Amino acid sequence: MSVSATVSPCRARARAMPSPIPCAPPVTKAVMPGEISIASPKSERVCFRSLYDVSAMLAAMEHKGMGLRERKKLRTRRTLIETGLRLFEAKGFEATTVADICAAAEISPATFFTYFPAKEDLVFADQPDQVEAVNELLAGRRPGESVREVLTRVVEQFTAAGAWSIDPDDPLVAVRARLIATVPALRAVALRRLFDIQGQWAESLAAAFPGELDDLEAHAVIGSVTGAVIAAAMANLRRGEAARPMPEVVTRAAVTAMDALP
């Protein structure tokens, strides 16, 4: 069964990103399932096949208010992350060098190090932003909002498409998780970071509920939810081809943990 994508032929470069605002009567092109077809003025068609490409395209549209330099930096960063993860999966983490990643991405080593201190940071690229996003959500607790309601908004943020460098349902999420689970150096880094992150979130949660949650209770709540999400995500990965969509698994695990909250 084919899928139709409606686009507008604009007076622009053939391979430029299409404008989200039609500048001419729309043209409908039949494409294969899983493709998005972009028609150019010369009737060329550029298909974005991977989930990652679709995510990047939509994110670029959402951030159309960003300057050219900022958009270029975002594309370069995403290219490095995707290229690095694919090489780690194909060659192994230890066997892949920064030079390999740069060569495959056609980016200089000097440019690489302006984005990431080391190759391991490609695996944890979104963590700083995620930590800050959760802290901001907790600090912005709405009047009368319960612990469960605040944490539900946190889960929604984590599973939102376009929020991070790699969408939650992108196959590269599974690649990243497998790397963390199987590479001892990455597993050690992940555990160390997890303890630090849980501590920060617990402090933010306690501060958001003064007189309602003490420090120990906040740590217990954060630990139970993050532990449930991590355990369920890893169990889902072990299913292989039978794995469920990761956003669904994360949400279900978080809800199950929150159901046990007083």
URWO-V707506 format. One record per pair of residues at least 24 apart in sequence whose ideal C-beta (glycine too) atoms are under 6 Angstrom apart, sorted by the first residue. I is the first residue (numbers start at 1). J is the second residue. D is the distance in Angstrom with one decimal. If there is no record, write none. Layout:
# URWO-V707506
i=I j=J d=D
i=I j=J d=D
This chain:
# URWO-V707506
i=2 j=30 d=4.7
i=3 j=31 d=5.9
i=3 j=33 d=5.5
i=4 j=28 d=5.2
i=4 j=30 d=5.8
i=5 j=31 d=5.9
i=5 j=36 d=5.4
i=5 j=37 d=4.7
i=7 j=38 d=5.7
i=7 j=39 d=5.1
i=9 j=39 d=5.7
i=9 j=41 d=5.2
i=14 j=40 d=3.8
i=14 j=42 d=5.5
i=14 j=44 d=5.2
i=17 j=60 d=6.0
i=20 j=61 d=5.4
i=51 j=170 d=4.7
i=52 j=82 d=5.8
i=52 j=170 d=5.3
i=55 j=167 d=4.5
i=58 j=162 d=5.6
i=59 j=162 d=4.7
i=62 j=162 d=5.9
i=77 j=115 d=5.4
i=78 j=165 d=5.5
i=79 j=105 d=5.2
i=80 j=105 d=5.7
i=80 j=115 d=6.0
i=81 j=122 d=5.3
i=81 j=125 d=5.1
i=81 j=165 d=5.2
i=84 j=122 d=3.8
i=85 j=172 d=5.2
i=85 j=175 d=5.1
i=88 j=179 d=5.6
i=89 j=175 d=4.8
i=93 j=179 d=6.0
i=93 j=183 d=4.7
i=123 j=176 d=5.7
i=123 j=179 d=5.8
i=123 j=186 d=5.9
i=125 j=165 d=5.4
i=126 j=164 d=4.5
i=126 j=165 d=5.4
i=131 j=197 d=5.5
i=133 j=157 d=5.8
i=134 j=201 d=5.6
i=135 j=204 d=4.8
i=138 j=204 d=4.1
i=138 j=205 d=5.5
i=138 j=208 d=4.7
i=141 j=208 d=4.3
i=148 j=258 d=5.0
i=148 j=261 d=5.9
i=151 j=258 d=5.9
i=155 j=251 d=5.7
i=155 j=254 d=4.6
i=159 j=247 d=4.0
i=159 j=250 d=5.7
i=168 j=246 d=5.0
i=168 j=247 d=4.4
i=169 j=245 d=5.2
i=169 j=246 d=5.8
i=169 j=247 d=5.7
i=173 j=246 d=5.5
i=174 j=237 d=5.7
i=177 j=237 d=5.4
i=198 j=222 d=5.3
i=198 j=223 d=6.0
i=198 j=226 d=6.0
i=224 j=257 d=4.9
i=225 j=254 d=5.5
i=225 j=257 d=4.6
i=228 j=253 d=4.5
i=228 j=257 d=3.8
i=229 j=253 d=4.8
i=229 j=254 d=5.6
